[in-house]
Amino acid sequence: MPKGDRKIGKADPEDGTTPVANLLLEALAMAHLSGEEKGVLLYLWRSTYGWVNGNKRKVWDEISLTEWAKALNTNRRYALKIIAGLVEKKILLRKDLGKGKGYLYTTNTRVVQWDRGCLGEQGVSILTTVVVSKQATQGVSKRTPPQVSEKAPVPVTNPRLLKKVKENSKENNNSSSSKFPITKEVMAEIALLYEGEIGKISQVAAEALTDAIKQYSADDIKNAIKEAVLRGKRNWKYIEGILKNKQTGGRKGERDYNNQGRYSHMVKR
Protein backbone atom coordinates (compact mmCIF):
# COMPACT_ATOMS: atom_id res chain seq x y z
CA MET A 1 0.00 0.00 0.00
CA PRO A 2 1.21 3.54 -0.74
CA LYS A 3 2.78 5.21 2.27
CA GLY A 4 1.47 8.63 1.28
CA ASP A 5 4.90 10.29 1.28
CA ARG A 6 4.10 11.98 -2.04
CA LYS A 7 1.59 14.20 -0.26
CA ILE A 8 4.41 15.75 1.73
CA GLY A 9 6.77 15.86 -1.25
CA LYS A 10 8.96 12.95 -0.16
CA ALA A 11 9.89 10.27 -2.69
CA ASP A 12 9.69 6.66 -1.58
CA PRO A 13 10.26 3.57 -3.79
CA GLU A 14 7.37 1.85 -2.03
CA ASP A 15 5.04 4.40 -3.60
CA GLY A 16 6.01 3.24 -7.08
CA THR A 17 9.03 2.95 -9.37
CA THR A 18 9.63 3.01 -13.12
CA PRO A 19 11.98 0.37 -14.60
CA VAL A 20 14.20 1.87 -17.30
CA ALA A 21 16.91 -0.03 -19.19
CA ASN A 22 20.44 0.78 -18.02
CA LEU A 23 21.49 1.58 -21.58
CA LEU A 24 18.82 4.27 -21.88
CA LEU A 25 19.91 5.85 -18.61
CA GLU A 26 23.54 5.82 -19.71
CA ALA A 27 22.67 7.31 -23.09
CA LEU A 28 20.59 10.03 -21.43
CA ALA A 29 23.46 10.93 -19.13
CA MET A 30 25.90 11.21 -22.08
CA ALA A 31 23.55 12.92 -24.53
CA HIS A 32 24.10 16.59 -25.29
CA LEU A 33 20.46 17.56 -24.78
CA SER A 34 18.78 20.50 -23.12
CA GLY A 35 17.06 20.15 -19.75
CA GLU A 36 13.66 20.32 -21.46
CA GLU A 37 14.62 17.59 -23.93
CA LYS A 38 15.73 15.29 -21.12
CA GLY A 39 12.54 16.21 -19.31
CA VAL A 40 10.53 14.93 -22.29
CA LEU A 41 12.26 11.55 -22.10
CA LEU A 42 11.80 11.27 -18.34
CA TYR A 43 8.11 12.11 -18.61
CA LEU A 44 7.68 9.65 -21.48
CA TRP A 45 9.36 6.87 -19.50
CA ARG A 46 7.09 7.59 -16.56
CA SER A 47 4.05 7.53 -18.87
CA THR A 48 5.04 4.28 -20.57
CA TYR A 49 7.40 2.06 -18.56
CA GLY A 50 5.76 3.28 -15.33
CA TRP A 51 2.47 1.60 -16.23
CA VAL A 52 1.46 -2.01 -16.81
CA ASN A 53 -1.13 -3.24 -19.32
CA GLY A 54 -1.99 -6.78 -18.35
CA ASN A 55 1.38 -8.42 -17.69
CA LYS A 56 3.40 -6.09 -19.94
CA ARG A 57 4.85 -2.64 -19.49
CA LYS A 58 3.47 0.05 -21.75
CA VAL A 59 5.75 0.97 -24.63
CA TRP A 60 3.63 3.56 -26.48
CA ASP A 61 1.45 6.26 -24.96
CA GLU A 62 -0.89 8.86 -26.42
CA ILE A 63 0.20 12.23 -25.08
CA SER A 64 -1.43 15.49 -26.14
CA LEU A 65 0.45 18.72 -26.72
CA THR A 66 -1.29 20.20 -23.68
CA GLU A 67 0.01 17.32 -21.53
CA TRP A 68 3.55 17.82 -22.85
CA ALA A 69 3.38 21.54 -22.09
CA LYS A 70 2.12 20.89 -18.57
CA ALA A 71 4.78 18.23 -17.92
CA LEU A 72 7.55 20.59 -19.08
CA ASN A 73 6.03 23.61 -17.31
CA THR A 74 6.01 25.60 -20.54
CA ASN A 75 3.65 26.66 -23.34
CA ARG A 76 2.32 24.47 -26.13
CA ARG A 77 4.33 26.20 -28.85
CA TYR A 78 7.66 25.63 -27.12
CA ALA A 79 6.70 22.07 -26.17
CA LEU A 80 5.93 21.34 -29.85
CA LYS A 81 9.36 22.66 -30.86
CA ILE A 82 11.11 20.40 -28.34
CA ILE A 83 9.12 17.32 -29.38
CA ALA A 84 9.79 17.95 -33.08
CA GLY A 85 13.51 18.30 -32.37
CA LEU A 86 13.69 14.95 -30.55
CA VAL A 87 11.81 13.24 -33.39
CA GLU A 88 14.26 14.70 -35.89
CA LYS A 89 17.17 13.45 -33.77
CA LYS A 90 15.66 9.93 -33.90
CA ILE A 91 15.41 9.79 -30.12
CA LEU A 92 11.64 10.02 -30.01
CA LEU A 93 9.35 7.93 -32.22
CA ARG A 94 5.72 8.79 -32.88
CA LYS A 95 2.71 7.42 -34.75
CA ASP A 96 0.06 9.64 -36.25
CA LEU A 97 -3.38 8.49 -35.11
CA GLY A 98 -5.09 10.40 -37.88
CA LYS A 99 -6.27 13.91 -38.56
CA GLY A 100 -7.17 15.64 -35.32
CA LYS A 101 -6.52 12.50 -33.24
CA GLY A 102 -3.01 13.23 -31.95
CA TYR A 103 0.05 11.00 -31.69
CA LEU A 104 1.40 7.93 -29.92
CA TYR A 105 4.94 8.30 -28.55
CA THR A 106 7.74 5.93 -27.57
CA THR A 107 11.51 5.99 -27.10
CA ASN A 108 13.89 4.74 -29.78
CA THR A 109 15.66 2.09 -27.72
CA ARG A 110 18.33 1.58 -30.40
CA VAL A 111 20.55 4.32 -29.04
CA VAL A 112 23.13 3.81 -31.82
CA GLN A 113 20.53 5.35 -34.14
CA TRP A 114 20.31 8.55 -32.11
CA ASP A 115 21.75 11.62 -33.78
CA ARG A 116 25.52 11.46 -33.34
CA GLY A 117 25.58 15.15 -32.56
CA CYS A 118 23.76 14.33 -29.32
CA LEU A 119 26.04 11.58 -28.06
CA GLY A 120 29.39 12.74 -29.43
CA GLU A 121 32.31 10.58 -30.51
CA GLN A 122 33.19 9.33 -27.02
CA GLY A 123 29.59 8.55 -26.11
CA VAL A 124 28.99 6.59 -29.29
CA SER A 125 32.17 4.58 -28.76
CA ILE A 126 31.28 3.68 -25.17
CA LEU A 127 27.65 2.85 -25.90
CA THR A 128 28.52 0.78 -28.96
CA THR A 129 31.03 -1.20 -26.91
CA VAL A 130 28.39 -1.82 -24.25
CA VAL A 131 25.88 -2.97 -26.86
CA VAL A 132 28.17 -5.65 -28.30
CA SER A 133 29.81 -6.79 -25.07
CA LYS A 134 28.77 -9.20 -22.34
CA GLN A 135 28.86 -6.33 -19.85
CA ALA A 136 25.67 -4.80 -21.22
CA THR A 137 23.66 -5.60 -18.08
CA GLN A 138 26.08 -3.86 -15.72
CA GLY A 139 25.83 -0.27 -14.62
CA VAL A 140 28.39 2.28 -15.78
CA SER A 141 29.67 2.83 -12.26
CA LYS A 142 30.29 -0.90 -11.77
CA ARG A 143 32.50 -1.60 -14.72
CA THR A 144 35.89 -0.51 -16.01
CA PRO A 145 35.76 1.74 -19.09
CA PRO A 146 35.98 -0.59 -22.10
CA GLN A 147 39.32 -0.93 -23.88
CA VAL A 148 39.44 -1.43 -27.62
CA SER A 149 41.58 -4.57 -27.27
CA GLU A 150 39.04 -6.13 -24.89
CA LYS A 151 35.98 -5.47 -27.00
CA ALA A 152 34.08 -8.62 -27.80
CA PRO A 153 33.93 -9.43 -31.53
CA VAL A 154 30.68 -8.51 -33.22
CA PRO A 155 29.15 -11.33 -35.26
CA VAL A 156 28.37 -10.67 -38.92
CA THR A 157 24.66 -11.40 -39.33
CA ASN A 158 23.92 -9.73 -42.65
CA PRO A 159 23.81 -12.56 -45.26
CA ARG A 160 25.18 -10.37 -48.04
CA LEU A 161 28.16 -9.39 -45.93
CA LEU A 162 28.75 -12.97 -44.80
CA LYS A 163 29.00 -14.02 -48.44
CA LYS A 164 31.40 -11.18 -49.23
CA VAL A 165 33.58 -11.95 -46.21
CA LYS A 166 33.91 -15.60 -47.24
CA GLU A 167 34.70 -14.70 -50.85
CA ASN A 168 37.30 -12.12 -49.90
CA SER A 169 38.86 -14.28 -47.19
CA LYS A 170 39.78 -16.78 -49.93
CA GLU A 171 40.95 -13.95 -52.16
CA ASN A 172 43.15 -12.52 -49.40
CA ASN A 173 44.81 -15.89 -48.85
CA ASN A 174 45.71 -16.15 -52.53
CA SER A 175 46.47 -12.52 -53.32
CA SER A 176 48.19 -9.48 -51.85
CA SER A 177 46.05 -6.98 -53.79
CA SER A 178 44.09 -6.02 -50.67
CA LYS A 179 45.79 -3.30 -48.65
CA PHE A 180 43.78 -4.13 -45.53
CA PRO A 181 42.67 -7.68 -44.58
CA ILE A 182 38.90 -8.27 -44.54
CA THR A 183 37.82 -10.05 -41.37
CA LYS A 184 34.40 -10.75 -39.90
CA GLU A 185 35.17 -8.49 -36.95
CA VAL A 186 36.17 -5.51 -39.11
CA MET A 187 33.19 -5.96 -41.43
CA ALA A 188 30.79 -6.32 -38.49
CA GLU A 189 31.89 -3.08 -36.82
CA ILE A 190 31.45 -1.12 -40.03
CA ALA A 191 28.15 -2.85 -40.85
CA LEU A 192 26.75 -2.01 -37.42
CA LEU A 193 27.60 1.66 -37.88
CA TYR A 194 26.39 1.75 -41.50
CA GLU A 195 23.00 0.18 -40.76
CA GLY A 196 22.51 2.41 -37.73
CA GLU A 197 23.32 5.64 -39.56
CA ILE A 198 22.76 5.14 -43.30
CA GLY A 199 20.27 2.31 -43.71
CA LYS A 200 19.81 -1.32 -44.71
CA ILE A 201 22.78 -2.90 -46.49
CA SER A 202 21.80 -3.84 -50.04
CA GLN A 203 23.81 -6.06 -52.38
CA VAL A 204 25.36 -2.96 -53.96
CA ALA A 205 26.17 -1.50 -50.55
CA ALA A 206 27.80 -4.77 -49.46
CA GLU A 207 30.06 -4.69 -52.52
CA ALA A 208 30.90 -1.04 -51.94
CA LEU A 209 31.81 -1.63 -48.29
CA THR A 210 33.90 -4.69 -49.19
CA ASP A 211 35.84 -2.74 -51.82
CA ALA A 212 36.36 0.14 -49.41
CA ILE A 213 37.72 -2.11 -46.67
CA LYS A 214 40.35 -3.36 -49.11
CA GLN A 215 41.59 0.19 -49.68
CA TYR A 216 41.03 2.02 -46.40
CA SER A 217 41.42 1.26 -42.72
CA ALA A 218 38.33 0.47 -40.65
CA ASP A 219 38.84 3.64 -38.59
CA ASP A 220 38.97 5.79 -41.74
CA ILE A 221 35.74 4.27 -43.04
CA LYS A 222 33.93 4.68 -39.71
CA ASN A 223 35.12 8.27 -39.38
CA ALA A 224 33.98 9.01 -42.93
CA ILE A 225 30.50 7.62 -42.18
CA LYS A 226 30.25 9.72 -39.03
CA GLU A 227 31.43 12.85 -40.84
CA ALA A 228 28.89 12.34 -43.63
CA VAL A 229 26.08 11.91 -41.10
CA LEU A 230 27.09 15.07 -39.24
CA ARG A 231 26.92 16.94 -42.55
CA GLY A 232 23.50 15.46 -43.33
CA LYS A 233 24.81 13.46 -46.32
CA ARG A 234 23.62 9.91 -45.69
CA ASN A 235 24.79 8.32 -48.94
CA TRP A 236 27.76 6.22 -50.03
CA LYS A 237 29.05 8.53 -52.76
CA TYR A 238 29.63 11.26 -50.18
CA ILE A 239 31.35 8.82 -47.80
CA GLU A 240 33.53 7.54 -50.64
CA GLY A 241 34.40 11.12 -51.54
CA ILE A 242 35.60 11.80 -48.00
CA LEU A 243 37.77 8.67 -48.10
CA LYS A 244 39.31 9.56 -51.45
CA ASN A 245 39.93 13.13 -50.33
CA LYS A 246 41.71 11.90 -47.21
CA GLN A 247 43.78 9.46 -49.23
CA THR A 248 44.96 12.12 -51.71
CA GLY A 249 45.35 14.80 -49.05
CA GLY A 250 43.37 17.23 -51.17
CA ARG A 251 40.57 19.58 -50.22
CA LYS A 252 37.29 19.17 -52.04
CA GLY A 253 33.94 20.78 -51.47
CA GLU A 254 30.59 19.10 -51.08
CA ARG A 255 29.94 19.39 -54.80
CA ASP A 256 32.91 17.16 -55.53
CA TYR A 257 31.77 14.59 -52.98
CA ASN A 258 28.31 14.48 -54.46
CA ASN A 259 29.45 13.88 -58.06
CA GLN A 260 32.07 11.18 -57.85
CA GLY A 261 32.40 7.53 -56.96
CA ARG A 262 31.81 4.15 -58.47
CA TYR A 263 28.67 3.71 -56.37
CA SER A 264 27.19 7.17 -56.96
CA HIS A 265 23.86 5.62 -57.94
CA MET A 266 23.23 4.23 -54.46
CA VAL A 267 20.07 5.35 -52.71
CA LYS A 268 20.85 7.63 -49.78
CA ARG A 269 18.48 5.99 -47.27
C-alpha positions in Angstrom: 0.0 0.0 0.0 1.2 3.5 -0.7 2.8 5.2 2.3 1.5 8.6 1.3 4.9 10.3 1.3 4.1 12.0 -2.0 1.6 14.2 -0.3 4.4 15.8 1.7 6.8 15.9 -1.2 9.0 13.0 -0.2 9.9 10.3 -2.7 9.7 6.7 -1.6 10.3 3.6 -3.8 7.4 1.8 -2.0 5.0 4.4 -3.6 6.0 3.2 -7.1 9.0 2.9 -9.4 9.6 3.0 -13.1 12.0 0.4 -14.6 14.2 1.9 -17.3 16.9 0.0 -19.2 20.4 0.8 -18.0 21.5 1.6 -21.6 18.8 4.3 -21.9 19.9 5.9 -18.6 23.5 5.8 -19.7 22.7 7.3 -23.1 20.6 10.0 -21.4 23.5 10.9 -19.1 25.9 11.2 -22.1 23.5 12.9 -24.5 24.1 16.6 -25.3 20.5 17.6 -24.8 18.8 20.5 -23.1 17.1 20.2 -19.8 13.7 20.3 -21.5 14.6 17.6 -23.9 15.7 15.3 -21.1 12.5 16.2 -19.3 10.5 14.9 -22.3 12.3 11.5 -22.1 11.8 11.3 -18.3 8.1 12.1 -18.6 7.7 9.6 -21.5 9.4 6.9 -19.5 7.1 7.6 -16.6 4.1 7.5 -18.9 5.0 4.3 -20.6 7.4 2.1 -18.6 5.8 3.3 -15.3 2.5 1.6 -16.2 1.5 -2.0 -16.8 -1.1 -3.2 -19.3 -2.0 -6.8 -18.3 1.4 -8.4 -17.7 3.4 -6.1 -19.9 4.8 -2.6 -19.5 3.5 0.0 -21.8 5.8 1.0 -24.6 3.6 3.6 -26.5 1.4 6.3 -25.0 -0.9 8.9 -26.4 0.2 12.2 -25.1 -1.4 15.5 -26.1 0.4 18.7 -26.7 -1.3 20.2 -23.7 0.0 17.3 -21.5 3.5 17.8 -22.9 3.4 21.5 -22.1 2.1 20.9 -18.6 4.8 18.2 -17.9 7.6 20.6 -19.1 6.0 23.6 -17.3 6.0 25.6 -20.5 3.6 26.7 -23.3 2.3 24.5 -26.1 4.3 26.2 -28.8 7.7 25.6 -27.1 6.7 22.1 -26.2 5.9 21.3 -29.8 9.4 22.7 -30.9 11.1 20.4 -28.3 9.1 17.3 -29.4 9.8 17.9 -33.1 13.5 18.3 -32.4 13.7 15.0 -30.6 11.8 13.2 -33.4 14.3 14.7 -35.9 17.2 13.4 -33.8 15.7 9.9 -33.9 15.4 9.8 -30.1 11.6 10.0 -30.0 9.3 7.9 -32.2 5.7 8.8 -32.9 2.7 7.4 -34.8 0.1 9.6 -36.3 -3.4 8.5 -35.1 -5.1 10.4 -37.9 -6.3 13.9 -38.6 -7.2 15.6 -35.3 -6.5 12.5 -33.2 -3.0 13.2 -32.0 0.0 11.0 -31.7 1.4 7.9 -29.9 4.9 8.3 -28.6 7.7 5.9 -27.6 11.5 6.0 -27.1 13.9 4.7 -29.8 15.7 2.1 -27.7 18.3 1.6 -30.4 20.6 4.3 -29.0 23.1 3.8 -31.8 20.5 5.3 -34.1 20.3 8.6 -32.1 21.8 11.6 -33.8 25.5 11.5 -33.3 25.6 15.2 -32.6 23.8 14.3 -29.3 26.0 11.6 -28.1 29.4 12.7 -29.4 32.3 10.6 -30.5 33.2 9.3 -27.0 29.6 8.6 -26.1 29.0 6.6 -29.3 32.2 4.6 -28.8 31.3 3.7 -25.2 27.7 2.8 -25.9 28.5 0.8 -29.0 31.0 -1.2 -26.9 28.4 -1.8 -24.3 25.9 -3.0 -26.9 28.2 -5.7 -28.3 29.8 -6.8 -25.1 28.8 -9.2 -22.3 28.9 -6.3 -19.9 25.7 -4.8 -21.2 23.7 -5.6 -18.1 26.1 -3.9 -15.7 25.8 -0.3 -14.6 28.4 2.3 -15.8 29.7 2.8 -12.3 30.3 -0.9 -11.8 32.5 -1.6 -14.7 35.9 -0.5 -16.0 35.8 1.7 -19.1 36.0 -0.6 -22.1 39.3 -0.9 -23.9 39.4 -1.4 -27.6 41.6 -4.6 -27.3 39.0 -6.1 -24.9 36.0 -5.5 -27.0 34.1 -8.6 -27.8 33.9 -9.4 -31.5 30.7 -8.5 -33.2 29.2 -11.3 -35.3 28.4 -10.7 -38.9 24.7 -11.4 -39.3 23.9 -9.7 -42.7 23.8 -12.6 -45.3 25.2 -10.4 -48.0 28.2 -9.4 -45.9 28.8 -13.0 -44.8 29.0 -14.0 -48.4 31.4 -11.2 -49.2 33.6 -11.9 -46.2 33.9 -15.6 -47.2 34.7 -14.7 -50.8 37.3 -12.1 -49.9 38.9 -14.3 -47.2 39.8 -16.8 -49.9 41.0 -13.9 -52.2 43.2 -12.5 -49.4 44.8 -15.9 -48.9 45.7 -16.1 -52.5 46.5 -12.5 -53.3 48.2 -9.5 -51.8 46.0 -7.0 -53.8 44.1 -6.0 -50.7 45.8 -3.3 -48.7 43.8 -4.1 -45.5 42.7 -7.7 -44.6 38.9 -8.3 -44.5 37.8 -10.1 -41.4 34.4 -10.7 -39.9 35.2 -8.5 -36.9 36.2 -5.5 -39.1 33.2 -6.0 -41.4 30.8 -6.3 -38.5 31.9 -3.1 -36.8 31.5 -1.1 -40.0 28.2 -2.8 -40.9 26.8 -2.0 -37.4 27.6 1.7 -37.9 26.4 1.8 -41.5 23.0 0.2 -40.8 22.5 2.4 -37.7 23.3 5.6 -39.6 22.8 5.1 -43.3 20.3 2.3 -43.7 19.8 -1.3 -44.7 22.8 -2.9 -46.5 21.8 -3.8 -50.0 23.8 -6.1 -52.4 25.4 -3.0 -54.0 26.2 -1.5 -50.6 27.8 -4.8 -49.5 30.1 -4.7 -52.5 30.9 -1.0 -51.9 31.8 -1.6 -48.3 33.9 -4.7 -49.2 35.8 -2.7 -51.8 36.4 0.1 -49.4 37.7 -2.1 -46.7 40.3 -3.4 -49.1 41.6 0.2 -49.7 41.0 2.0 -46.4 41.4 1.3 -42.7 38.3 0.5 -40.6 38.8 3.6 -38.6 39.0 5.8 -41.7 35.7 4.3 -43.0 33.9 4.7 -39.7 35.1 8.3 -39.4 34.0 9.0 -42.9 30.5 7.6 -42.2 30.2 9.7 -39.0 31.4 12.8 -40.8 28.9 12.3 -43.6 26.1 11.9 -41.1 27.1 15.1 -39.2 26.9 16.9 -42.6 23.5 15.5 -43.3 24.8 13.5 -46.3 23.6 9.9 -45.7 24.8 8.3 -48.9 27.8 6.2 -50.0 29.1 8.5 -52.8 29.6 11.3 -50.2 31.3 8.8 -47.8 33.5 7.5 -50.6 34.4 11.1 -51.5 35.6 11.8 -48.0 37.8 8.7 -48.1 39.3 9.6 -51.5 39.9 13.1 -50.3 41.7 11.9 -47.2 43.8 9.5 -49.2 45.0 12.1 -51.7 45.3 14.8 -49.0 43.4 17.2 -51.2 40.6 19.6 -50.2 37.3 19.2 -52.0 33.9 20.8 -51.5 30.6 19.1 -51.1 29.9 19.4 -54.8 32.9 17.2 -55.5 31.8 14.6 -53.0 28.3 14.5 -54.5 29.4 13.9 -58.1 32.1 11.2 -57.8 32.4 7.5 -57.0 31.8 4.1 -58.5 28.7 3.7 -56.4 27.2 7.2 -57.0 23.9 5.6 -57.9 23.2 4.2 -54.5 20.1 5.4 -52.7 20.8 7.6 -49.8 18.5 6.0 -47.3 
